[in-house]
Amino acid sequence: MSMKRILTLNILLLLSVTALAQEFDAGVDRLYIDTRGIYHLQHDEGKVNTQFMADHLNLNIFGHIGDRVNYRLRQRLNKKVFDENYIFNATDFLYINWKATDRWSFRMGKDAVLIGGYEYDAVPIDVYFYSKFCNSINQGFTFGASTYFKMAEDQNLALQVCTSPLSYGYQGVYAYNLAWMGKILPVWNTIWTFNMVQDMDGRFINYIALGNHFQWDNFLFDVDYMNRASFSQKRFFGTDFTVIVKTIWSIGNWNLCFKGGYERNEADNVDAQGRAFDEVIAPGTKYLYAGAGIEYFPMGRDNVRLHAVYYRDNFVSRDNFDLGITWRIDIIRR
C-alpha cells in the first residue's frame, strides 16, 4: 500500500469523523489534531546535512458511550503501514474502556503495552530522542485486554494480556504484564512493571521496569531502570539493563531540559544455539546517549511549543540539532 494511498485514506477518515462528530455529536468529548515540524541539522564525519521535515501528524479522539463506557483513538496520519495485512499499524490507540465500579475497570482493543518507565510512557510527540530500547522494540502498541484496580487514591494496579511487542503484527505470541501506577511520597510517582514477553520463537524474556517521577514545584526529575533477563541465562540481574535520567526546570513559559541514558547487554547473554535472549538490545551492546534543549510556550502551556534540542550517542558519533514547533488544533473540546 503506497504512502499516497495511506495519506488519502487517513484524510478521508479525518473528514468523515469530523463531519459526523459535528452533525450528530456522536458521543465525542474531544477531537484534535497535533503535529510537529522541525529543521534538523546533523554533523557526521565532517559532513553537514540539513532538512525541513514533519515527524508527527496525529488524529486524537476521546469519547463516551453512556456513563461508564468510554473510548479512545489515536491515528498517526503520516505513518505508512509496513504490511497491508496489518492495517492498524498506524493506529496507536483504538480501545473501549468499561468502568464497572469505582474501583474496577476493563479495557479491550489496541493500547500501549504496559512496560514501566517514564520515557516509554511519554506521549511520542513530546519526545525528541529515545533510548535504544524504545527505538528498537518492534511495536509499543498492540491489541489485548487489561484490567485496572484502584487500590486507593493515586494507587492503581493493572493486569494486561496482549500481543507481544516483539511480534510484527497479529502473530500468536503474547506478553503478560503486571503494572503498578502509584505514589510513594507527595513528590514521588511510579510506573513499575513486571513483564513476561514472548518472542517469535516462543521463548520468554522478563522485564522488571521501574519508572520513578519526582516533582518539586517547577523542577521535574525522572529516573527509569529496566532489567531484562531470561530465566535461562547465567546472571539474572545487572547484565542486560537500561538506565535513563531526565530533568526539566520550568521558568515561566520556558523549560530547560536534559536527558541521558546508558544501556548494556553482556556478550554472553545467548542461549546454547548462540541466539540472543534479548531481541531488542543485542548482546555486546554498550550504548550511551544524551542531549539537552530548551522549550518555549508563547501562548501559555497549551497549544503551541517551540523547541531547540541537541543530542548525540556513541554508536554513530553524530551531532544532531533540531529546531521545531509543535501545535494542536482543537476541533471539539467539551
C-alpha positions as CSV (number, residue, x, y, z in Angstrom):
1,M,0.0,0.0,0.0
2,S,1.6,3.3,-1.1
3,M,2.2,6.3,1.1
4,K,-0.1,8.4,-1.2
5,R,-3.0,5.9,-0.6
6,I,-2.4,5.8,3.1
7,L,-2.5,9.6,3.4
8,T,-5.6,9.8,1.2
9,L,-7.4,7.2,3.4
10,N,-6.4,9.0,6.6
11,I,-7.6,12.4,5.3
12,L,-10.9,10.9,4.3
13,L,-11.2,9.3,7.7
14,L,-10.5,12.6,9.4
15,L,-13.0,14.5,7.3
16,S,-15.7,11.8,7.9
17,V,-15.2,11.6,11.6
18,T,-15.2,15.4,11.9
19,A,-18.4,15.8,9.9
20,L,-20.2,13.1,11.9
21,A,-19.0,14.5,15.2
22,Q,-20.2,18.0,14.4
23,E,-23.6,16.9,12.9
24,F,-24.6,14.1,15.3
25,D,-22.4,14.8,18.4
26,A,-21.6,11.0,18.3
27,G,-20.5,11.0,22.0
28,V,-17.2,12.7,21.1
29,D,-15.8,14.6,24.1
30,R,-12.7,15.8,22.4
31,L,-11.2,15.7,18.9
32,Y,-8.0,17.3,18.0
33,I,-5.0,17.1,15.6
34,D,-1.5,17.6,16.8
35,T,1.6,17.9,14.7
36,R,5.3,18.6,15.0
37,G,7.6,20.2,12.4
38,I,11.4,20.5,12.7
39,Y,14.5,21.8,11.0
40,H,17.1,19.1,11.5
41,L,20.8,19.5,11.2
42,Q,23.3,16.7,11.6
43,H,27.1,16.7,11.6
44,D,28.7,13.4,10.7
45,E,32.4,12.9,9.9
46,G,32.9,16.4,8.7
47,K,29.7,16.5,6.6
48,V,26.7,18.6,7.5
49,N,23.2,17.6,6.3
50,T,20.1,19.7,6.9
51,Q,16.4,19.3,6.1
52,F,13.0,20.5,7.0
53,M,10.5,17.8,8.0
54,A,7.4,16.9,9.9
55,D,7.7,13.8,12.0
56,H,4.2,13.7,13.7
57,L,0.6,14.2,12.4
58,N,-1.9,12.6,14.8
59,L,-5.7,12.4,14.9
60,N,-6.9,12.1,18.6
61,I,-10.4,11.2,19.6
62,F,-11.8,10.8,23.1
63,G,-15.5,9.9,23.6
64,H,-18.1,8.1,25.6
65,I,-20.9,5.6,25.2
66,G,-23.1,6.0,28.3
67,D,-21.9,7.0,31.7
68,R,-19.4,4.2,32.3
69,V,-18.1,3.4,28.9
70,N,-15.5,5.5,27.0
71,Y,-13.2,5.1,24.1
72,R,-10.0,6.4,22.6
73,L,-8.4,6.6,19.1
74,R,-5.0,8.0,18.1
75,Q,-4.2,7.6,14.5
76,R,-0.8,8.6,13.0
77,L,-1.9,10.2,9.8
78,N,1.7,10.3,8.4
79,K,2.7,6.7,9.2
80,K,2.9,4.2,6.5
81,V,1.5,0.7,7.0
82,F,4.5,-1.7,6.7
83,D,2.3,-4.7,6.0
84,E,-1.1,-4.3,4.2
85,N,-2.3,-7.3,6.1
86,Y,-1.8,-5.3,9.3
87,I,-3.8,-2.3,8.6
88,F,-3.8,-1.0,12.2
89,N,0.0,-0.4,12.2
90,A,-0.6,3.4,12.1
91,T,-3.1,3.2,15.0
92,D,-1.7,3.7,18.5
93,F,-4.9,3.6,20.5
94,L,-8.2,2.0,19.5
95,Y,-9.8,0.8,22.7
96,I,-13.0,0.8,24.6
97,N,-13.0,1.1,28.4
98,W,-15.7,0.0,30.8
99,K,-15.7,1.5,34.3
100,A,-17.5,-1.4,36.0
101,T,-17.3,0.1,39.6
102,D,-15.5,3.0,41.2
103,R,-12.5,0.6,41.7
104,W,-12.6,-1.8,38.7
105,S,-12.3,-1.0,35.0
106,F,-11.8,-3.2,32.0
107,R,-10.3,-2.3,28.6
108,M,-10.1,-4.0,25.3
109,G,-8.6,-3.1,21.9
110,K,-5.3,-1.6,20.8
111,D,-3.4,0.0,23.6
112,A,0.1,0.8,24.8
113,V,1.9,-2.3,26.1
114,L,2.2,-1.8,29.9
115,I,6.0,-1.5,30.2
116,G,7.3,0.6,33.1
117,G,9.4,3.8,32.7
118,Y,8.5,7.4,32.1
119,E,10.4,7.7,28.8
120,Y,8.4,4.7,27.4
121,D,5.2,6.1,28.8
122,A,5.6,9.6,27.4
123,V,3.5,10.8,24.5
124,P,5.7,10.3,21.4
125,I,5.2,13.8,20.1
126,D,6.7,15.1,23.4
127,V,9.9,13.1,23.0
128,Y,12.8,14.5,20.9
129,F,15.1,11.5,21.1
130,Y,14.7,8.0,22.6
131,S,16.7,5.2,24.2
132,K,17.8,2.3,22.1
133,F,15.2,0.1,23.7
134,C,12.3,2.4,22.8
135,N,13.7,3.0,19.3
136,S,14.2,-0.7,18.6
137,I,11.2,-2.5,20.1
138,N,9.0,-3.8,17.3
139,Q,5.7,-2.3,18.4
140,G,4.8,-0.5,21.6
141,F,1.1,-0.6,20.9
142,T,-0.7,-3.9,20.4
143,F,-4.2,-5.5,20.7
144,G,-5.1,-7.0,24.0
145,A,-7.2,-6.8,27.2
146,S,-6.4,-5.1,30.5
147,T,-8.0,-4.9,34.0
148,Y,-7.4,-1.9,36.3
149,F,-8.0,-1.9,40.0
150,K,-7.9,1.3,42.1
151,M,-6.4,0.2,45.4
152,A,-6.6,3.7,46.9
153,E,-6.3,7.3,45.8
154,D,-3.3,7.6,43.5
155,Q,-2.7,3.8,43.7
156,N,-3.6,1.7,40.7
157,L,-2.8,-1.9,39.8
158,A,-3.2,-3.2,36.2
159,L,-3.0,-6.6,34.6
160,Q,-2.7,-6.8,30.8
161,V,-2.6,-9.7,28.3
162,C,-1.7,-8.6,24.8
163,T,0.1,-9.4,21.6
164,S,3.8,-9.4,22.2
165,P,5.7,-6.2,21.4
166,L,8.4,-8.4,19.9
167,S,6.0,-9.6,17.2
168,Y,5.4,-7.8,13.9
169,G,1.6,-7.7,13.8
170,Y,-1.1,-10.2,14.9
171,Q,1.1,-13.3,15.4
172,G,0.1,-15.6,18.2
173,V,2.8,-14.6,20.7
174,Y,1.9,-12.7,23.9
175,A,3.0,-10.5,26.7
176,Y,1.7,-10.8,30.3
177,N,2.1,-7.5,32.2
178,L,1.6,-6.5,35.8
179,A,1.8,-2.8,36.5
180,W,1.7,-0.5,39.5
181,M,1.0,3.2,38.8
182,G,1.3,4.7,42.3
183,K,2.7,7.3,44.6
184,I,5.2,6.7,47.4
185,L,5.6,10.3,48.6
186,P,3.8,13.5,47.5
187,V,6.7,14.2,45.2
188,W,7.4,10.6,44.1
189,N,5.2,8.8,41.5
190,T,5.9,5.4,40.0
191,I,5.2,3.3,36.9
192,W,6.6,-0.1,37.9
193,T,6.0,-3.3,35.9
194,F,6.8,-6.9,35.8
195,N,6.6,-8.3,32.3
196,M,6.8,-11.7,30.7
197,V,7.3,-11.2,27.0
198,Q,7.3,-13.9,24.4
199,D,9.4,-13.7,21.2
200,M,8.7,-15.1,17.8
201,D,10.5,-18.4,18.7
202,G,8.2,-18.9,21.7
203,R,10.8,-18.0,24.3
204,F,10.1,-15.7,27.2
205,I,12.1,-12.8,28.5
206,N,11.4,-10.9,31.7
207,Y,11.4,-7.1,32.1
208,I,11.5,-5.5,35.5
209,A,10.9,-1.9,34.7
210,L,11.0,0.8,37.4
211,G,9.9,4.3,36.4
212,N,10.3,7.0,39.0
213,H,9.0,10.5,38.6
214,F,9.9,13.3,41.1
215,Q,8.2,16.7,41.0
216,W,9.1,19.7,43.2
217,D,7.1,22.8,42.1
218,N,8.9,23.8,38.9
219,F,11.5,21.1,38.8
220,L,11.0,17.6,37.5
221,F,13.4,14.6,37.8
222,D,12.8,11.2,36.3
223,V,14.8,8.0,36.8
224,D,14.0,4.9,34.8
225,Y,15.6,1.5,35.3
226,M,14.9,-1.7,33.4
227,N,16.4,-5.1,34.0
228,R,15.9,-7.6,31.1
229,A,16.7,-11.3,31.5
230,S,15.8,-14.8,30.6
231,F,15.4,-17.3,33.4
232,S,17.8,-19.5,31.5
233,Q,20.8,-17.1,31.5
234,K,23.6,-17.3,33.9
235,R,23.1,-14.0,35.7
236,F,19.6,-12.6,36.0
237,F,20.3,-9.1,37.3
238,G,22.7,-6.4,36.1
239,T,23.9,-7.9,32.8
240,D,21.2,-6.5,30.5
241,F,19.7,-3.2,31.6
242,T,18.7,0.4,30.7
243,V,19.2,3.5,33.0
244,I,17.6,6.8,32.0
245,V,17.6,10.2,33.7
246,K,15.6,13.3,32.7
247,T,15.3,16.7,34.2
248,I,13.1,19.7,33.3
249,W,13.3,23.0,35.0
250,S,10.4,25.3,34.3
251,I,10.9,29.1,34.4
252,G,7.7,30.9,33.4
253,N,6.9,29.9,29.8
254,W,10.4,28.3,29.4
255,N,11.6,24.7,30.1
256,L,15.3,23.8,30.4
257,C,15.6,20.1,29.6
258,F,18.3,17.4,29.9
259,K,18.1,13.6,29.3
260,G,20.7,10.9,29.1
261,G,20.8,7.1,29.3
262,Y,23.1,4.1,29.3
263,E,22.1,0.6,28.0
264,R,24.2,-2.5,28.2
265,N,23.9,-6.2,27.4
266,E,26.7,-8.6,28.2
267,A,28.1,-10.5,25.2
268,D,27.5,-13.9,26.8
269,N,23.7,-13.4,27.2
270,V,23.0,-16.0,24.5
271,D,21.4,-19.5,24.5
272,A,23.1,-22.8,23.6
273,Q,22.5,-22.1,19.9
274,G,24.0,-18.7,20.1
275,R,20.7,-16.8,19.9
276,A,20.3,-13.7,21.9
277,F,18.0,-13.9,24.9
278,D,17.2,-10.2,24.4
279,E,16.0,-9.5,20.8
280,V,15.8,-5.7,21.4
281,I,19.2,-4.8,22.8
282,A,21.8,-7.1,21.2
283,P,24.5,-8.9,23.3
284,G,27.7,-6.9,23.4
285,T,25.9,-3.5,23.3
286,K,27.2,-0.6,25.3
287,Y,25.0,2.4,24.3
288,L,25.4,5.9,25.8
289,Y,23.2,8.8,24.7
290,A,22.5,12.3,26.0
291,G,21.1,15.6,25.0
292,A,19.8,18.9,26.2
293,G,17.3,21.5,25.0
294,I,15.1,24.4,25.6
295,E,11.3,24.7,25.2
296,Y,9.2,27.9,24.9
297,F,5.4,28.2,25.2
298,P,4.5,31.5,23.6
299,M,0.7,31.1,24.3
300,G,1.0,29.6,27.7
301,R,1.4,25.9,28.3
302,D,-1.3,24.7,25.9
303,N,-1.5,24.8,22.1
304,V,2.0,25.9,20.8
305,R,5.5,24.8,21.8
306,L,8.8,25.9,20.3
307,H,12.0,23.8,20.9
308,A,15.7,23.7,20.3
309,V,17.4,20.4,21.1
310,Y,20.9,18.9,20.7
311,Y,21.7,15.2,21.2
312,R,24.3,12.6,20.5
313,D,25.1,8.9,21.1
314,N,28.2,6.8,21.0
315,F,27.0,4.4,18.2
316,V,27.2,6.7,15.2
317,S,29.1,9.6,16.8
318,R,26.8,12.1,15.0
319,D,25.8,15.5,16.3
320,N,22.1,16.2,16.0
321,F,20.4,19.6,16.3
322,D,16.7,20.3,16.0
323,L,14.7,23.5,15.8
324,G,11.0,22.8,15.8
325,I,7.4,23.7,16.6
326,T,4.6,21.5,18.0
327,W,1.0,22.7,17.8
328,R,-2.5,21.4,18.5
329,I,-5.7,22.1,16.6
330,D,-8.8,21.6,18.7
331,I,-11.9,20.6,16.7
332,I,-14.2,19.5,19.5
333,R,-13.5,20.1,23.2
334,R,-16.2,19.7,25.8
